[in-house]
Amino acid sequence: MSSSRIRMRHLRCFLAVARLGSATRAADALGTVQPSVSRSLREFEEEMGATLFERTATGLELNEAGRTLFSYVSAGLGQVDRGIDTMRGQLRAEKVVVFAMPNVVRVVMPGAVRRFKALYPEIDVELDTVASGRSADRLRDGMIDFAFGRLQSPERMAGLNFEHLYSEPLAFFVRAGHPLIGTPDIDISDIDRYSVVIPSTNTIIRDEIDRFVIGQGISRFSNLIETVSFEFARNYLQTTDAIVCLPLGGFRREMELGRVAALDFGAPQLMGAVGITSLADQQLSAPAQLMVQTIRDEVKALGLS
């Protein structure tokens, strides 16, 4: 017998016939027709390699083998039904609130939310995109279910868990036709000759950039524009010679269209981990667990993992 060929319909037909003593009554209870129940019951007995019912003048009665199997199937499907009812109750009662950094909002979240809503249209989804430096506080305050974005600095991760999904570099972006495109051996001084757009202070990305710049021998860029708006950065880049430092996902679409280019800076230390941050001592709600899974599925589908 191959248990992989036994389907839920076989088990439910078996239970219905055992309880009601008739394929006809079982069909009525299951909302189907008698031939379908009889066929499922025959297939189930063939898969089990045993006859499970005695055919009598008054209907169908479980034999010894059938009674033994009934006790297990009844208990098992009872647990399944209770679990489904519990989850449905949770899903009706809750929504999922996700903090998502702008780069994943643009690249991963549209597809992840589309997958989620196709499966669970009744569950509300709220995307929180406040400044990323506050995501840990919002987690601890219970304002969000989980955060999706770059790994925070160690001092901010106390009491939090991080599930790594993929790695993504920070890159220095310029408009098509920028004077630095094609320049060999670009270093930090070349970038510092232009205005530089970077995220505001107290954000995850800004902390990474500041550590990198100091490691390159300068305390800060000379001509600085600070913003948490990816939209401003994208639009400003198109009309100036400014350089924008943001995660690759923030400009992936413009790069594919040939509107911007990433400078070949040769800085592997700008690679960062992207994933799910959640409270270490608290299990995610049922909707949040489902959303995390659709995010994993979308990351895999995009080839990012």
C-alpha positions as CSV (number, residue, x, y, z in Angstrom):
1,M,0.0,0.0,0.0
2,S,1.2,3.5,-0.8
3,S,-0.2,6.0,1.7
4,S,0.7,8.8,-0.7
5,R,-2.3,7.7,-2.8
6,I,-4.8,8.0,0.0
7,R,-6.6,11.3,-0.2
8,M,-8.7,13.3,2.4
9,R,-11.8,12.4,0.4
10,H,-11.1,8.7,1.0
11,L,-10.9,9.3,4.8
12,R,-13.9,11.5,5.0
13,C,-16.0,9.0,3.0
14,F,-14.8,6.1,5.2
15,L,-15.8,8.0,8.3
16,A,-19.2,9.1,6.9
17,V,-20.1,5.6,5.8
18,A,-19.0,4.1,9.1
19,R,-21.1,6.6,11.1
20,L,-24.2,6.5,8.9
21,G,-24.1,2.9,7.8
22,S,-24.9,3.7,4.2
23,A,-23.2,5.1,1.1
24,T,-26.4,6.9,0.2
25,R,-26.7,8.7,3.5
26,A,-23.0,9.4,3.6
27,A,-23.3,11.0,0.1
28,D,-26.1,13.3,1.4
29,A,-24.1,14.3,4.4
30,L,-21.0,15.0,2.3
31,G,-23.0,16.9,-0.4
32,T,-22.1,14.5,-3.2
33,V,-23.7,11.5,-4.9
34,Q,-23.8,7.8,-3.9
35,P,-21.6,6.5,-6.8
36,S,-18.8,8.9,-5.8
37,V,-18.9,7.7,-2.2
38,S,-18.9,4.1,-3.3
39,R,-16.0,4.6,-5.7
40,S,-14.0,6.4,-3.0
41,L,-14.7,3.6,-0.5
42,R,-13.7,1.0,-3.0
43,E,-10.4,2.8,-3.8
44,F,-9.7,3.2,0.0
45,E,-10.2,-0.5,0.6
46,E,-7.9,-1.3,-2.3
47,E,-5.2,1.0,-1.0
48,M,-5.6,-0.5,2.5
49,G,-5.4,-4.0,1.1
50,A,-8.4,-5.1,3.3
51,T,-12.1,-5.1,3.4
52,L,-13.4,-2.7,6.0
53,F,-17.1,-3.2,5.9
54,E,-19.6,-6.1,6.1
55,R,-22.3,-5.7,3.5
56,T,-25.6,-6.5,5.2
57,A,-29.2,-6.3,4.2
58,T,-29.6,-3.1,6.3
59,G,-26.5,-1.4,5.0
60,L,-22.7,-1.3,5.7
61,E,-21.2,-2.2,9.1
62,L,-17.6,-2.0,10.1
63,N,-15.8,-5.3,10.5
64,E,-12.9,-5.8,13.0
65,A,-10.3,-4.3,10.7
66,G,-12.6,-1.4,10.0
67,R,-13.3,-0.7,13.7
68,T,-9.6,-0.6,14.4
69,L,-8.9,1.8,11.6
70,F,-12.0,3.9,12.5
71,S,-10.6,4.7,16.0
72,Y,-7.4,6.2,14.5
73,V,-8.9,8.0,11.5
74,S,-11.7,9.5,13.6
75,A,-9.2,10.8,16.2
76,G,-6.8,12.1,13.6
77,L,-9.3,13.9,11.4
78,G,-10.9,15.3,14.6
79,Q,-7.6,16.9,15.4
80,V,-7.3,18.2,11.9
81,D,-10.8,19.7,11.9
82,R,-10.2,21.4,15.3
83,G,-6.9,22.8,14.1
84,I,-8.6,24.2,11.0
85,D,-11.4,25.7,13.0
86,T,-9.0,27.3,15.4
87,M,-6.9,28.8,12.7
88,R,-10.0,30.1,10.8
89,G,-11.1,31.7,14.0
90,Q,-7.7,33.4,14.4
91,L,-7.6,34.5,10.8
92,R,-11.0,36.1,11.1
93,A,-10.1,37.9,14.3
94,E,-6.7,39.3,13.3
95,K,-4.8,41.2,10.6
96,V,-1.1,41.2,9.9
97,V,1.0,44.3,10.3
98,V,4.4,44.2,8.6
99,F,7.2,46.7,8.8
100,A,8.9,46.6,5.4
101,M,12.0,48.6,4.3
102,P,11.6,50.5,1.1
103,N,13.9,48.2,-0.9
104,V,11.8,45.1,-0.1
105,V,8.5,47.1,-0.4
106,R,9.5,47.7,-4.0
107,V,11.0,44.3,-4.9
108,V,9.5,41.5,-2.7
109,M,6.3,42.8,-1.0
110,P,4.1,43.3,-4.1
111,G,4.4,39.6,-5.1
112,A,4.3,38.4,-1.5
113,V,1.1,40.3,-0.7
114,R,-0.4,39.2,-4.0
115,R,0.3,35.5,-3.0
116,F,-1.1,36.2,0.4
117,K,-4.4,37.8,-0.7
118,A,-5.0,35.1,-3.3
119,L,-5.0,32.6,-0.5
120,Y,-6.5,34.7,2.4
121,P,-8.6,37.5,0.9
122,E,-10.4,38.0,4.2
123,I,-7.3,39.0,6.2
124,D,-6.3,42.6,6.2
125,V,-2.6,43.5,5.5
126,E,-1.1,46.7,6.8
127,L,2.4,47.8,5.6
128,D,4.3,50.0,7.9
129,T,7.1,51.9,6.3
130,V,8.3,54.3,9.0
131,A,12.0,55.0,9.5
132,S,13.7,51.7,9.8
133,G,15.6,52.6,12.9
134,R,12.4,52.5,14.9
135,S,11.3,49.0,13.8
136,A,12.8,47.3,16.8
137,D,10.9,49.6,19.1
138,R,7.7,49.1,17.2
139,L,8.1,45.3,17.5
140,R,8.6,45.6,21.3
141,D,5.6,47.9,21.6
142,G,3.4,45.4,19.8
143,M,2.6,47.8,16.9
144,I,3.9,45.4,14.2
145,D,3.9,41.7,13.9
146,F,7.4,41.4,12.4
147,A,9.9,43.5,10.4
148,F,11.2,42.6,6.9
149,G,14.4,44.2,5.9
150,R,18.1,44.5,6.6
151,L,19.6,43.0,9.8
152,Q,19.9,45.7,12.5
153,S,23.1,46.4,14.4
154,P,23.8,44.0,17.4
155,E,22.9,46.6,20.0
156,R,19.4,46.8,18.6
157,M,18.8,43.1,18.4
158,A,18.5,42.3,22.1
159,G,15.4,40.1,22.6
160,L,14.9,39.7,18.8
161,N,15.3,36.9,16.3
162,F,16.4,37.2,12.8
163,E,15.7,34.8,9.9
164,H,18.1,35.4,7.0
165,L,16.4,35.2,3.6
166,Y,19.0,36.7,1.2
167,S,21.9,39.1,1.0
168,E,21.8,42.4,-0.8
169,P,24.5,45.0,-1.3
170,L,24.4,48.7,-0.8
171,A,25.4,50.4,-4.0
172,F,26.3,53.8,-5.3
173,F,23.9,54.7,-8.1
174,V,24.2,57.4,-10.8
175,R,22.1,58.4,-13.7
176,A,22.8,57.1,-17.2
177,G,25.6,59.2,-18.7
178,H,27.1,60.2,-15.4
179,P,30.8,61.3,-15.6
180,L,31.9,58.5,-13.3
181,I,30.5,55.6,-15.3
182,G,33.3,53.6,-16.7
183,T,35.9,55.3,-14.5
184,P,38.5,52.6,-13.4
185,D,39.4,52.2,-9.7
186,I,36.8,54.5,-8.2
187,D,37.4,55.3,-4.6
188,I,35.7,57.3,-1.8
189,S,37.3,60.6,-2.9
190,D,35.8,60.3,-6.4
191,I,32.3,59.9,-4.9
192,D,32.9,62.8,-2.4
193,R,33.4,65.2,-5.4
194,Y,29.6,65.0,-6.0
195,S,26.6,65.6,-3.8
196,V,25.6,62.3,-2.1
197,V,22.1,61.2,-1.2
198,I,21.9,58.8,1.8
199,P,19.2,57.8,4.3
200,S,18.7,59.9,7.4
201,T,20.4,59.2,10.7
202,N,19.1,56.5,13.0
203,T,18.2,54.2,10.2
204,I,19.8,50.7,9.5
205,I,21.2,51.7,6.1
206,R,22.7,55.0,7.4
207,D,24.5,53.1,10.2
208,E,26.1,50.8,7.6
209,I,27.1,53.7,5.3
210,D,28.6,55.7,8.2
211,R,30.7,52.7,9.3
212,F,31.9,52.2,5.7
213,V,32.8,55.8,5.1
214,I,34.8,56.1,8.3
215,G,36.6,52.9,7.4
216,Q,37.5,54.5,4.0
217,G,39.3,57.3,5.8
218,I,36.8,60.2,5.8
219,S,34.4,61.2,8.6
220,R,31.5,62.0,6.3
221,F,30.7,63.1,2.8
222,S,31.3,66.8,2.1
223,N,28.0,67.5,0.2
224,L,25.2,65.5,1.8
225,I,21.5,65.1,1.3
226,E,19.7,63.0,3.9
227,T,16.3,61.5,3.3
228,V,14.2,58.4,3.9
229,S,12.3,58.9,0.7
230,F,13.4,56.5,-2.0
231,E,11.1,58.3,-4.4
232,F,12.9,61.6,-3.9
233,A,16.3,59.9,-4.3
234,R,15.1,58.3,-7.6
235,N,13.7,61.5,-9.0
236,Y,16.6,63.7,-7.9
237,L,19.1,61.3,-9.5
238,Q,17.6,61.7,-12.9
239,T,18.2,65.4,-13.1
240,T,21.5,65.9,-11.4
241,D,25.0,64.4,-11.1
242,A,24.3,63.4,-7.5
243,I,25.2,59.9,-6.3
244,V,22.7,57.9,-4.3
245,C,23.7,55.1,-1.8
246,L,20.9,52.7,-1.3
247,P,20.2,48.9,-1.3
248,L,20.3,47.4,-4.8
249,G,16.6,46.6,-4.6
250,G,15.8,50.3,-4.5
251,F,17.0,50.8,-8.0
252,R,16.7,47.4,-9.6
253,R,13.9,48.4,-11.9
254,E,15.7,51.6,-13.1
255,M,18.8,49.5,-13.8
256,E,16.9,47.0,-15.9
257,L,15.5,50.0,-17.9
258,G,19.0,51.5,-18.3
259,R,18.1,54.7,-16.5
260,V,20.6,54.4,-13.8
261,A,23.9,52.5,-13.2
262,A,25.7,51.1,-10.1
263,L,29.3,52.3,-9.8
264,D,31.9,49.6,-9.7
265,F,33.2,50.5,-6.3
266,G,34.5,47.1,-5.3
267,A,33.2,47.3,-1.8
268,P,32.1,43.8,-0.6
269,Q,31.8,45.2,3.0
270,L,28.6,46.9,1.9
271,M,26.8,43.5,1.5
272,G,24.0,43.1,4.1
273,A,21.7,40.4,5.3
274,V,18.0,40.8,4.6
275,G,15.3,38.8,6.4
276,I,12.6,38.6,9.0
277,T,13.0,40.2,12.5
278,S,10.6,39.1,15.2
279,L,10.3,39.0,19.0
280,A,12.4,36.1,20.4
281,D,10.0,35.3,23.2
282,Q,6.7,35.5,21.4
283,Q,5.2,33.3,18.7
284,L,3.9,35.0,15.6
285,S,0.1,35.1,15.1
286,A,-1.4,32.8,12.5
287,P,-1.8,35.5,9.9
288,A,1.8,36.7,10.5
289,Q,3.1,33.1,10.0
290,L,1.3,32.8,6.8
291,M,2.6,36.2,5.5
292,V,6.2,35.2,6.4
293,Q,5.8,32.0,4.3
294,T,4.5,33.9,1.3
295,I,7.5,36.3,1.7
296,R,9.8,33.2,1.7
297,D,8.0,31.9,-1.4
298,E,8.4,35.2,-3.2
299,V,12.1,35.6,-2.4
300,K,12.6,32.1,-3.8
301,A,10.6,32.8,-6.9
302,L,12.6,36.0,-7.6
303,G,15.9,34.0,-7.3
304,L,17.1,36.2,-4.4
305,S,17.8,33.4,-1.9
